Amino acid sequence: MTICRHVLHKLTVSTFLLAIPFHAAYAQDANAVAERFKKVLADQGMNFTWTGVSGDTSSLALEGVTFAPAGQAEPVALGRVTFDGITEQDGGYRIETITTEPYSTTEEGMTFDISAATFTGLTLPPEGETDPVAAMAMYEGMEIASISAKLADKTLFSLDSLSFDITPPAEGAALEFTGSAEKFTADLSIAEDPQAKKVIEALGYQTISGNFEMAGSWQPSDGRMGLTQYDITVDDAGTLGFTFDLGGYTPAFLKSLQEMQKKMAEQPAGADNSAQGLAMLGLMQQLTFHAANIRFDDDSLTGKVLDYVAEQQNMKPEDIANQAKAIVPFLTAQLNNPELSAEITAAVGKFLDDPQSIEIVAAPPAPVPFALIAAGAMSTPLDLPKTLGVKVMANDGE
């Protein structure tokens, strides 16, 4: 602003007066893009505000930006956010890149840092868009170079090269997405419990590292949502993964969920949210369960645990494994499901003899409404494994 004032003082009065309407036009265009962005995010349950805007419809910057998802009372201060490569598209806008400033906050001695985030290929639909899917703001890519949490000068957690890629739905095709983090590290040596600290040190996991990958799809037309991969790998330990397949997650369901979250967020502190909670539970009954899977692929963790327990008991690792195999039938007998109990016993035995992988699969012969699952969990929980078609396998076999 100081530089602008020095320049304007040297201009003639006529030039200054001519410059005003052009500057105002640019600001108005920039505001139009910013306001459209704000409105679309609000429709998706996110509150986005700023204190100043500059630029035009090709490139603009928002100052003093705050952001808060529905249900979050305290907004996050993002600072400056820039929009580049803005073009009009079918009455709306396409923004090639949106970039935030690095973010940092400290609370109770813990410092949380996020490097600049970059979103690419974001589309803002036109005002009055009636198609619920087309009315959403969707980006095609997102990248964050690093995330970290520190206590004093000690890094407790770090994540490098976090990215997501999205293929928006078009011509009846499903939306597809992938995500990954190239590397994460966590310092487990800060564990305060003496027994936990002892186990961590014995297993050699004072500091762990690894990566994660995910992939999935969403079909707006019928609400089918599938997470086909969500794998967290810890180096020299193993990979824990899970997947799920749900139905009923339609745009109408998503909109109702967002509106309900808004209402809950608007409630004053300490207010009774029991009615909203029941309404949320009722809304979840629209979903159907198709399948789910939890799997662990071993990479030396099982052997290390057996070695540690054996050392504590002054026994051999194979003796500990045999003890565990002998106990499993008694534990699973409580399920009152002999077939599943036998499956678990066989799978655990096979895995302990040759630790490769162990997997729990829920795949009912037909989709199960969440209402039935909730009712079963309250009335006859022991019947749920049969209802959901639960099976347990080891080493990629029965």
N, C-alpha and C positions, 0 to 999 in steps of 0.2 A: 504493500500500500504506500510506503514512503517513496519508493521509486516512481510509482504512478503519479503521485502528487508533484514531484519535481518535474516530470515530463509535462504534465498538464499545465503547470505554471508557465511554461515556455511556448505553449500553443496559442494561436490567435483565438479570439472569442468565437469566430465563425466556425473554425475547425472543431473547437470544443463542443459547440452546439450540435454539429453534424455527427460527432462521435457518439453522443448520448443515445439516440434511437437505435443505432446498430448494436451498441453494447447491451441495451435493454432487450433487444430481440434475441441475442445469443443467450442471455441469462434466462429468458422465458423458455427457449427451446430446451436448454439444459434442465430447467425445472420440470418441464413436461416429461422428459425421460426419467428423471429422478422420482417424480410423483407416481409415474406409472409403475416403476420398480417397487416403490413403497406399497402401492395398492395391491399388486399381485402377491407380494409377500404376506400382506395382512390377510388376504383371502386364504392363504395357506397356513395361517396361524402363527405368523411371525411379525413382531413389532420392530420396525426399522425407522430410525429418526436421524436427523443431522442438523447442524447449526448453520451451515453455509454451503453454497454450491457455486461453482465457476466452470466456464467452458461453454461448449455448444453441443449440437447433436452428433458430432463426430467423436468428441472426446470431452469428458468432464471429470471434475473431482468434487467429492463431498467431504466436508470437514466436520469434525466433532460427531462422527457416526456412533450410534449406539444400537445394539441388537439384543432382542430377547425373544426366545421361543415361547409359545403359549405355555402357561403354567409356571414360568420362571419370573419371579417378582423383580429381582435385581437385574437390570440390563448390563450387557458387556460393552465396555467402551472400546470401539475399534479404531478410533482416530480418523485418519484420512483413508478414503477408499476411492480409487480411480477407475474410470470406465473408458476403455479405448476401442476403437474400431466399431463405432455405433452406426448402424444403418437402419432405415425404415424397412419393414418387411411385412407385407400383407396387413397393413394397418397397425402393426405393432413395431417392435424393435428387435434387432439382433445385436448382441454385444460380443465382440470377439474375445476380449479379456477384461476381467474385473480383478483388481489387485488390492489387497489390504496391506496395511503397515504391519511390521512385526509387533506382536502383542506380548506384554509382560505384566504379571501381577504378583504381589507378595502378600501372603496372609499367614499369620502365626509362624513366621520364620520360614515358610515354604514359598519358594519362587517358582512360578510356572511360566515358561517361555514358549511362544510359538512363532516361528519365522513367518515371513510374508506368505500369504495364501494367494494362489492364482486360480481363477475359474475361467474356463474357456467355452466359447460357443453357447452362451446363454441366450435364450429366446424369451422375449416378453410378449405375450399375446395382446391383441387389440382390446380396447374397452368394449364391453358388451359381449365378449366371447361366450357362447352358450355351451360349447362342448367342454365338459368338465376336465378332460385330459388336456385339451389344447389350451385351456385357461390357466394351466400351471406354468410356473417359471421353471424351466429345465436347463441344466448345463450339460455339456458333453464331456468335460474333463475338469479335474481339480488336483492341484499339487501343493504340498507343504513340504519344504525341505527338512525341517526338524522341529521336534517337540521335546521339551525336557522339563523335569521337575527337580529342583535342587533344595537341599537343606543346608544353609550356610554355603560352604564351597563344595559340598559333596553332592554329586549327581545321583539321585535315587532312581530315576527312570529317564530314558531317552528313546526317541523314535526317529528314524531317518527315512527320507524319501517316501512319504505317504502319498498315495495317488488313487484316484477313482476315475473310471471311464464309464460313460453312459451312452447307450444308443437309444434315443427316444423312440417311442412307438410311432409307426407310420404305416398307413394302408393295411391296418388290421394286424400288423406284426406286433409282438410283445416288446416291451422295454427290456433291454438287457444291460447288466452292469457288472463291472469287475473292480476289484480294489486290492491294494497290496501295500505293505511296508517292507522296504528292503532290509531293514535291521532294527531291532529294539534291544535295549539292555536294561537290566534291573539289578539294583544292589540289594541283596537279601541279608547282608551282614548287619543291617540295622534292626533286625528282629529283636524285640525286647524280651520275649519269653525265653527263659534260659534253656528249656527243653527243645523248643523250636530251633534256637540258635545252635544247639549242640548237633541236632540232626542235619541242619543245613551245612555245617562245617564238615561233618562226617561224610556227607554225600558229595562234597566238593562243589556246592552250588552257591557259594557266597556271592558271586556275580554270575548272572545268566544272560545269554544273548540268543537271538533267534529272529524269526520273521513271521509275517502272516499273509495269507492270500484268501480272497473271497470272490464269489461269482454268483449270479442269480438272474432271475427274470421276473417280470410282472406283466400280466395280460389284463389291461383295463377292461376289456369287453366282458369278461366273466369273473374278474377279480382273483384269478389264480396267481398266487405268488409263491415262488420257489427260491430257496437259498440252496444252490447246488454245491457250494463249497464255502467253508469257513474254517480254515486250518491255521492253528497257532503252533508253530514249531519252535521248540527250545533245543538249542544245540546240545548234543551229548546227553539228551534226555528222551525226547520223543515228540510226536505230533498229536495234538488233540484237535479233532475236527467234529463238526456237526452240520447237519443239513435239515431242512424242513420243507414241507409242501402244504400250503394252505389254500382254501377257497373262500370266496366271499369278500375279499379285500378290494371291493369296487371303488370307483371314484366317489360314489354316493356315501359309502361307508367311511372313506377317508375324510370327506367334508364334514360328516356328522361328528367324527372323532375330533376334528380340529375345532369345531364350534363348541363342543363340550369342554375341551381343554381351555378355550377362551373363557367360558363361564366360570370354570373352577379357578382360573387365574384372577378373575375379577372379584372373587370373594375376599372380604377383609380378613386380615390375619386372625386366626382363632375361630373363624366361622365354622359352622357345622356343614361338612361336605358329604354327609352320609347319603343325601338324596342324589347328588351328582355321582357318587360312587356306585350306587345301585343302577343309575342310568347307564354308566359306563359298562357295568357288568351285563346289563341288558343288551347294549350295543354289541358286545363281544359275542353274543349268542348268534349273530349273523354269520360268523365264521364257521368253516368246516375244516376238519383235520383229515389230511390225506396220507401223510407219512412224516417220519422224523428218524434221525439216525445220529448216534454218538459213537465215535470211534477213537481208539488210541493206538497209534503205531509206535512201538517201542524202539528206542535208540540208546540202550544201556541203562535206563532208569530202573527198570524192574530188577536187573541183576544187582545194581548198587543198593537198592532197598533190601533185597534178600541178604546181601553180604552184611549190611549194617545190623539188621535184626539178628542174624546168626551170631555176629560178634558179641552183641549185647547178651544173648542167651547162652553163649559159649557152646554153640552148636554149629553144624554145617549148613550151608545155604540150602542144599537139597532137602535137609530135614525140616527146615522152616517151610519150604514149599509144600512138602507132604502134609505138614500140620495144617496149613491153610486149606489144602484140598479136602482134608478130612472134616474141617469145620463147616465148609460151605453148605453141604446138604442139610445140616441142622439149622443154619440161618435161613435158608431159602424155604424150608418146610413151613415157615410162618406165612408164606404167600398163599397157601392152600391151593396150589396149582402144581400138581405132580409133574406134568409135562414140562412146564417152564422151569421148575426146580431142577429137573434132570438136565435140561439144556444148559442152565447156568453152571451146574456142577461140572459137566463135561467140558464146557468152554473154558472155565477157569483152570481146570486141570491141564488142558491142552496148552493154554497160554503159559502157565507156570513151568511146564516142562520145556517149552521152546518159545520164549517171549518174542512174538512178532507183532500180532495185532489182536485186539479184542473189541467187539462191536455190539452195540445194542440197537436193534432195529424195531421201529413201530410202524407197521404197514397193515392197516385193517383192510379186509376184502372190499369194503365200500366206504366212502367218505363218512366221517362221524361228526355230527354237529357239536359245537362247543357246549351247547346247552346240555347235551347228553353226557359229555365228559364231566361238566361241573356237577351235574346231578349225581353221577356215579361216584365222584370223588367224595361227596358228602354222605351218600347212603351206603354204597357197597364198594369201597375203595379196592378191595381185593379182587374185584371183577374187572378193574380197569385194564390190566394186562391182556385179558382175553378180548375185551372190547376193542383195544387198539392194536391187537395182533402183534404183541411184543415177542421178539426172538433175540437170543444171545448167541453169538458166534465167535470163534477164535481162529486166528491165522487164515482168514479168508475162507473158512469152511464152516460146516455145521458143528 
